[in-house]
Amino acid sequence: MAKTTNSKLCQQYLINYIENMKNQLNQCQLKLIKQSQSCAITTLSFDQMTHCLKDYVDCQRKYLSIRSKD
């Protein structure tokens, strides 16, 4: 296939390749939809996010402090 000059054969190969890719994409989308339905979406308030970010920053500061001492 790589060394053919037959344009019809090349065109058919590309059409088949694109269709195959579309099918794979559809299968992945279906799997994602199934997975997303089984995962509960939780929402955090702004205060909760702020608190979590502050905790994370504190943790990273401690880590960097320990690393810089070594």
N, C-alpha and C positions, 0 to 999 in steps of 0.2 A: 504494500500500500504506500509506503514512503517514497517509492521511486516511480510512481505511475504518472502518466501525462493525460490520463483519461479524466476529463473534467466532471463527467457524470458520476464516476466512481468516487472522486474526491467530494463532490457535493453530497452524495448519499452517505458517505462516511461521516461528514460533518453533521448532517441532519441526525443521523443515528447517535452520534456522540452527544449532541445537544439534548436530544430526547432522553438519553440515559442520565445526563446530568440533572435534567428537570425531575425525573423520577426519583433520583437520589435526594434531591432537595426536598421534594414532597414528603418522602419517608422521614427525613430528619425533622421537618416541620411537624409531622404527626407525632413523632416521639417527644418533641419538645412540648407540644400541647398536652400530651398525656402526663408528662412529668410535671408540668406547671400546675395541672389540676390537683395533683397529689400534694403539692407544697402549699402550706398556708402562707398567705401574705400577711406579714405583720407590719404595722406602721408604728413609728416612734414619734413621740412629740419632739418639739424643738429642744425642750429642756433635757429630755433623755439623750438626744444626740449630743448636745453640748457636754453633758456629764460624761458620756462614753468617750468623747474626743479628748476631754481633759484628762481622763484616766489613761488613755493611750499615750498622750504627750508626756505625762508624768512617768509612765513606765519607760518610754524611750529615753527620757532624760536620765533616769537612773541607770539604764543600760549603758548609755554613752559615758556617764560619769565613771562607772566601773571600768569600762574599756579604756578610758583615758588614763586611769590610775595604773593600769597594767603596762 
